[in-house]
Amino acid sequence: MDAAVALAPLPEQSGTVTIASGDKVALRRALPQDVAQAHRWLAESDLTPTWVGPPWFTERPIPTLEQFLMRFPRHCFDGSRPFDGRALVLSTAEEDAGILVWRRVDLMRDLVELEIWLAAARFCRHGIAAEALELACSWLQSNCGVNRFLLRPSRRNVRALRCARRAGFRETDLEPVDVLVRLGLDASAYRDVVMLFRILPIAWAAPAPRDQELCVFIDSEFSSLEAPALLSFGAASAEGETFYVEIEQTRPVAYSTFVEKNVLPLLGNLGTTRADAAEQFLRWLGAQADGRAVRLISDSGFDRWALAEMLGVEDPPEGARWQRAPVAYSEMDRLSQELRLRRHHALDDALALRCAVLGEPPSRRAATAAA
């Protein structure tokens, strides 16, 4: 197969895609046709009284379909904005058993909130929900670069508390109000909310030998940490080939003070449409891969977000996977100064990351491309 074709972006999903599987349950991406069923399981099942509505949860009424979609918008079911929220269907060997949703992946605070509900009481007491939570946390860490996870059930929901603790979540001893402020969370509808966290350690494995897999180091620049808009994207292969593009802004963008001072002066007014940038990157990546599998490596989950933002799809290109390399910010500063690279320029930072992981300085050709 031609390399450029093999590394084409995944098309909009029209069928089921399973992202993780365990002994008891598999997680598949929800589709638009799952919306009505997801709402019924939340609002009309024999488990509904255990989490919403009277007699025990009058402060959290049973949502109508319209209210459900306000909390879980359409993008949760079509994958168009995966870092803003995504729904998964819990599937057993025999049938679908429930829904798990991750809300906005907050890369700045390294946090994502999860919600889960089963389709019926007959699915309880089998460890299905606990395994689903563990699978989702592991998948989100390896695919989105987030390491801290939050559940916020009611203290009256004993089943939810038991399930969360079985999945490795633990209650914080901080005051809920303080946690809300620190993490930028909205207030819960429950009057007795319990804040349960799970934190996964960052795992790092060295890249595979170059003849088996192509390593490509990527970096991006964006408008702010709180509300990022993609500004530029850079890549450097293990062999020293480079790619760089700046993204044309089609709407007003609010820049942070840091970006105004450190990033904008390095841009070259080379704005390219997102679609053209995606096409150029895929063409370049396919040529570099030459039939090999590709590992896209970055030092931050923001670069994984940037990849999805630029390509306009949930997944990396077919034949490629993403991995985070936990290189310290101070080490990137040191390498940039030592190699005379422009810190906070997407291509130069990709070159610095390449050096940090491989222990090799940029080649002459790569350094010239970055100048």
CORZITA-V834485 format. One record per backbone hydrogen bond with DSSP energy under -1.0 kcal/mol. CO is the residue of the C=O (numbers start at 1). NH is the residue of the N-H. E is the energy in kcal/mol with one decimal. If there is no record, write none. Layout:
co,nh,e
CO,NH,E
CO,NH,E
//
This chain:
co,nh,e
2,6,-2.5
3,7,-1.6
5,8,-1.7
8,318,-1.7
17,29,-2.7
20,27,-3.2
25,22,-2.6
26,91,-2.8
27,19,-2.7
27,20,-1.2
28,89,-3.2
31,34,-2.7
32,35,-1.5
34,38,-2.7
35,39,-2.3
36,40,-2.3
37,41,-2.6
38,42,-1.4
39,43,-3.0
40,44,-3.1
45,48,-1.0
47,50,-2.3
48,51,-2.0
48,52,-2.5
53,57,-2.4
57,60,-1.7
60,53,-3.0
64,68,-2.6
65,69,-2.2
66,70,-1.1
67,71,-1.4
68,72,-2.8
73,76,-2.0
74,77,-2.1
75,79,-1.4
76,87,-3.0
81,84,-2.1
83,105,-2.6
86,102,-2.5
87,30,-2.3
88,100,-2.4
89,28,-2.2
90,97,-4.0
91,26,-2.5
95,92,-3.0
97,119,-2.9
98,90,-2.6
99,117,-2.4
100,88,-3.2
101,115,-2.2
102,86,-2.2
104,106,-1.0
105,107,-1.3
106,111,-2.2
111,106,-2.5
112,150,-1.9
113,103,-2.8
115,101,-3.1
117,99,-2.8
120,123,-1.7
121,124,-1.8
127,131,-2.0
128,132,-2.3
129,133,-2.3
130,134,-2.0
131,135,-2.6
132,136,-2.5
133,137,-2.4
134,138,-2.1
135,139,-2.5
136,140,-2.7
137,141,-2.1
138,142,-2.1
139,143,-2.0
140,144,-2.2
141,145,-1.1
147,200,-2.7
148,112,-1.6
149,198,-2.0
150,114,-3.0
151,196,-2.6
153,194,-2.8
154,157,-1.4
156,158,-1.7
157,161,-2.0
158,162,-2.4
159,163,-2.5
160,164,-2.5
161,165,-2.2
162,166,-1.9
163,167,-1.5
164,169,-2.6
165,168,-1.2
170,197,-3.1
175,179,-2.1
176,180,-2.5
177,181,-1.9
178,182,-2.5
179,183,-2.5
180,185,-1.9
192,155,-1.7
195,172,-2.0
196,151,-2.4
197,170,-2.8
198,149,-2.7
209,212,-1.6
209,213,-1.6
214,295,-3.1
215,238,-2.1
216,297,-3.0
217,236,-2.3
219,234,-2.8
221,231,-2.9
221,232,-1.7
223,256,-2.4
229,223,-1.8
231,247,-2.7
232,221,-1.9
233,245,-2.0
234,219,-2.2
235,243,-2.5
236,217,-3.1
237,240,-1.6
241,237,-2.8
243,235,-2.6
245,233,-2.6
246,272,-2.1
256,260,-2.4
257,261,-1.9
258,262,-2.9
259,263,-2.0
259,264,-2.4
263,266,-1.7
264,267,-1.3
272,248,-3.1
273,277,-2.7
274,278,-2.6
275,279,-2.2
276,280,-2.7
277,281,-2.4
278,282,-2.5
279,283,-2.1
280,284,-2.5
281,285,-3.1
282,286,-2.5
283,287,-1.9
284,288,-2.1
285,289,-2.5
286,290,-2.0
289,292,-1.9
293,214,-2.9
294,321,-2.0
295,216,-2.7
296,323,-2.7
297,218,-2.8
298,325,-3.1
300,303,-1.0
301,305,-2.2
302,306,-2.5
303,307,-1.9
304,308,-1.9
305,309,-2.6
306,310,-2.7
307,311,-2.6
308,312,-2.1
317,320,-2.2
319,294,-2.4
321,296,-3.5
323,298,-1.9
325,327,-2.8
328,332,-1.8
329,333,-2.1
330,334,-2.4
331,335,-2.6
332,336,-2.3
333,337,-2.0
334,338,-2.6
335,339,-2.7
336,341,-2.8
342,345,-1.3
345,349,-2.9
346,350,-1.6
347,351,-2.1
348,352,-2.3
349,353,-2.3
350,354,-2.2
351,355,-2.0
352,356,-2.2
353,357,-2.3
354,358,-2.8
355,359,-2.0
363,367,-2.9
364,368,-2.2
365,369,-2.0
366,370,-1.4
//
